[in-house]
Amino acid sequence: MPGWLLSTLAVLFTFGLVIFMHEAGHFLMCKKLGIRVIRFAFGFGPELFGITYGGTRFSLCAVPLGGYVKPAGESLEDCTGHPDEYFSRSPWERLAMVAAGPSMNYVLAFFLFTGVVFVHGMPEPSNEPVIGELAMGFPAEQAGLKPGDRILSVDQVEVATWEELASVIHRSADKKVALELRRAEKLERASVTPKFDSSLGHGLIGIKPQMVYARLSLLASAKEGVHQCWFWTAYTVKTLWEKIYRRERPDLAGPVGIVQMVSKAAHSGAEDFVFLLALLSVAIGFFNLLPIPLLDGGHAVLYLWEGISRRKLTLKTLAVANSIGLALLFSILIFATYNDILRIREGRRTKAEKAAPEEQAPAPKAPKTPVPAQ
């Protein structure tokens, strides 16, 4: 299969499945609560195919990137007061309906994490100083290091374990270090400048150790699936809070960055792709829980206020909240896209620097030293 076709199918499948499952959560909760659903669409744009069943129009639309659910009486203007309409139900029932979407994302992530662990085993980091993965945009990738490289020494000091390698990198923030490594039975040299990470308090170059896999039972795999959902949610909250507290720019990925990650994972193998799919499902679920108007979390805040205060929501309140939410979401989208563009530009600049002619020492076939990111 051509690489571009694999990437395209992977992106369509990822966005389609994650967002479709989110909307399926809303749909199933509507049916459970007795709220009439006018339409359940897979995709956006013109309808390509559709059937009507049980009073609901199920549609397959031209742009297969997600979907949406349209319950009866979903706006105050359209609500007639019939008990099967959305805004005729209590705020607590509406709260359950909006919570069902993110919940379904976490259910999907749980099954994906569990499946990966059960089929492939539980990954455990090897103590060998061998690079297993590279983080995009970090100094190691920019310096030309590759998965499978075995680091032999750092600044002429031999390293025999991953802990020894990590210790040197951690204390060398913003200082160029020389690496000697073995790649495909050949000795190579490189230099890299660890980047200081304020949230961790030490230097990083963006590498992970190779992983070894231990087989787990189905029950143990399910427990690990729950742990992964919790871990990545807590990690996201902690990272965002520390960035905000330190007044640093959050490293958000927008649509462009997500497409790049999905494409790369699809070419890396089924395990990486499924794991990334689970991560994105957690991310979508968590993002929709944020108390931003227009998102599920924003609706939840309004319904909680309505239920506690016992004051009905008004058209004016919803209009103001939606306007604020729209402005915030557009700001987040623009900021995330800006981050994506910066990463792409930095990657292209680094590739151009690597491709530029370098002065060679008189010694025959001396290994090139990639230019590290500054």
N, C-alpha and C positions, 0 to 999 in steps of 0.2 A: 504494500500500500504506500503511495507517495506520502512523503512527510507532511506536506501541506494539508492533505486530505485527512490524515490521522489527527493533526492538530485541530482542524476545523470540527471534525466529528466529536473530539474530546471536549472542546469548548461548548458546543451545542448540547451535548449530553450532560455536562456538569451544570451549566446554568439551568437547563430544562428540568433536570431531576431535582436539584436543590430547591428551586423556587416553586416547582410544581408540588413537591411534598409539603412545602409551607402552606400553599393554598389548599391542599387537600385536608390539612388539619382544620382550617377554618370551615371547609365544607362539611366534614364529618361532624364537627361540633354543632353546626347549624342543624343538621339532620337530627342529631340526638336531642337538641332542645326544641325541635319542632318549628324552627325558623325556615320559611320557604325560600329556596334558592332559585333565582330566576335563571342564572347562567353560571356555568363552570367552564372556563376557557383554558385550553393548553396553548400558550403562545399569545401573540398580540397581532393586531392588524386584521385584514380581511379573513373571513372564515373560509377555509378550504373544504371542510367536511364537518357535518354536525348532525346530531340526532336529539330528539326531545323525549325524555323519559322521566316519569314521575313529576312532571311540571317543571323540570329543569332542562335547559338547553345545554348540551355538552358539545363543545366546539373545538375543532383543531384549526388553529389559525396559522397565518403565513409565516410569522416570525417566531420560531420555536425557542424563545428565551424566557421561560417561566410561564406564568398564567395568572388568572385572577378569578375571584368569586364575587358574584353580585347577588346579595340577599335582597329580598323584598323590603322596601321601606328603609333602605340603608342611609338615607338622608332625612332630616327633619321635614324638609319640604314635601317629600314623597310619601311620608308616613301618614296613613289614614286612620291608624289606631287599631287595625285588625291584629288579633293576637299572634298571627304567624309572621308579623313584620319585625324587622330588626329593632327599630327604636320603640316598639311597643313592649319590648321585654324589659325586665328589671336590669339595673346597671350591673348586678352581679352575674346575670346570664350573659350580658354583652362582654363583661370582663372575661368570662370563661371562653367566649368565642374568639376574642383577640389573642388570648394566651395560647390557644390551640395551635396556631401557626408556628411560633417559635418552638413550642413543645415538640411538634412533629419533626422539626429540624434536628432537635437533640435525639429523638428516637432514631431517625435515620443515621445520625452520626454514631450512636451506640451500636447499631447493628453492623455498620461498616467497620468500626474499630474492632469489634468482637470478631468479625469474620477474618480480618487481616491477621489478628493475633492467633486465632485458632488454626488457620491454614498455614501461615508462615512461621509461627512461633513468636515468642516474646523477645524483641531485640534487646541485647545487652551490649554496652560498649566494650570493645576490646581494649586491653591495656597496652597493646602494641602501638608505637608512634607512627601509625599509618593513617593517612587521610581517608576518611570514608565519604564525606560530603563537603561541599563548599557552599557558603552563603553568597547569594548574588549581591554584587556591589561592594563586598568587603575586600580588605587588602589582599587576602590570599588569592582570590579569584583574579584580581587586578594584576597580581604579580606573576600569574601564569602557573600557579600550583594546580595539580590535578588529583582527582580521586585515585587512590592506589599508590601515591607517592609515599615512600617511607623516609621520614626525617631522620637523618643520621646524627647531625650536630647543629647547634645554634651558636653562632659566634665562636666556632671552633671548640665548643664544649659538647661532648657526646651526650646524646639522650637515648636511654634504653627503654623508657616507658612513656606512656601518654601523660602521666602525672608530671614527669620531669619536663616534658615539652611544654605542657600547659603552664607550669610554674615560671619558666623563662619568659614565655609570651606575656603572661599576666603582669609581670613586673617591668616590662619593656615598653609601656605605652608611649607612643609618639617618638620612639627611638628606632632607627633603622637597624635591623638585625640580619646577619648573613646566615643563610641556610645551606646545608649540604644534604642532598637527598638522593635516593636511589629510585629510578624510574625505568621499568622494563630492563633491569639488569645493567643499566647505565648510570654512572654518577652524574648528577646535575648540580648546579648552584643557582641560588636565587636570593634576592634580598626583599624584605618586606617590613613595613612599618606598622606595628600594632596600633589600632585605633582605641582611644580611651573611651570606655563605656561608663558614663556617670552613674547609671542605675546599678551596675555591678561593682564599680570602683576599681576596675583594672583593665588592662589592655586586651583586645581581641583582634584576631585576624580573620575570623569567619570560617573555621574548620571544625568538623566533627570526626570522632574516631570511627573506624570500621565497626560494624555490628555483627555479633554472633547471635544465633537464634536458639532459644530453649522452648521446646514444645510444652503447651499447656492444655489442660482439660477444657471442656466446653464451659464449665462453671467458672473456672479460673479466668478463662478468656472473657467471659461476660463481666466479671468483676473488673478486669482491666479495661474493658470498654467503658464502664461507668467512670473509672478513674481518669481515663483520657478525656472524657467530656468535662469532668470537673477541673482537671489540671489546666486545660487550654482556656477555659473560661476564667479561672482564677489568674492565670498568667496574663491574659488580656487586660483584666481589670487592674492588676498590679502595675503592668507596664504603662498603661494609659495614665494612671494616677501619678506615677513617678515622673512621667514626662510633663504632666500639667503642673505638678508641685515644683519641679525644677525649671519650669518655664522653657521647656525645650520643645522642638518641633516633633510631633508624633510621626512615626514612620508608617503612614497609612498607604495601603495599596488600593488604587482605583481599578476601574474596568480593564485598562490597558495592562496594568501589572498582574491582575488576576489571570488574564488571557495568557500572558507569558508564562506564569507559573503552571497553569494547567497544561499548556503545550509541552513544556519541559518535562513535567511528570508523566505525560502520556508516552513520551519517547523513552523515559527511564524504565518503564515496566509497569505491570499491573499493580504490584504492591504499592509503589509510590503514588500511582494515580488514585487508587482507592483511598489511601491514607489522606491525600490532599483533598479528595472529595469529602471525606469526613470532617477535616479541618474547616473547609469552606462552609459546610452545613452548620457547624458550631458557630462560625463567624456570622453567618446570616441570622441564625437564631438569636445570638447575643445582641447583634446590632439592632434587630427589631424590638428587643426588650428595652432599649434605651428610651428614657422619658422625653422623646422628641415628638412634637405633634406631627401627625400623618403616619408615624410608625405605630406598631402595635403597643409599644410601651407608652407612647403619648396618649393613645386612646385609653389605655388602662388607667393612667393618672386622672383623666377626666371622669371616667366611670367611678373610680374610687371616691373622688371628690363629690360626685353626684350621690353616691350611695351613703356616704358619711354625713354630708350636709342635708341630704334629702331635698335638694333643690334641682329642679329639672334643668338640663342643659338648654341653652337658647341658641338661635341661629347666629346671633352676634358673637357669643362665646366661641362657637365652633369656627366661625369665619376668621376671627382673630388668631385662634390657635393654629388653624391651617395655614394662614399667611406666614406666621412665625416659623412653622415647621418647614414650609416650602423654602423659605430663605435659608434656614439652617442646612437643609439637605443639599441645596445647590452649592452652598459654601463648602460643605464637606466634599462633594463631588469634584468641585474645582480644585480644592486643596490636594485631594488624593491624586487627581490627574496630573497636577503640577509635580507631585512627588514622582509619579511614573515617568514623566518626561525628563526630570533630572536624572533618574537612574539610567534611562536609555542614553541620554547624552553623555553621561559619565562612562557608560560601557563602551560607547563608540569612540570616545576620546582615548580611553585606555587601549582599545584595539589598534587605533591609529598610532599610538606611541610605540606599541610592540612591533608594529609593522615597519616603523621607520628604520633606516640603516643605522647600525651601531658600529663604532670603531672596535676592531678586533685586536687583541693582543697578538704579538708575533707567534706565540705558541700555537701549534696546529690544532684546529677544531676545539678551541676553548669554548665551553658552554656560555651561551648568552645569559646576561643578567637582566630580567625584565624590569622595567621602570615601575617602582611601587607607587601606589596612590599617596598623595600628600594630605 
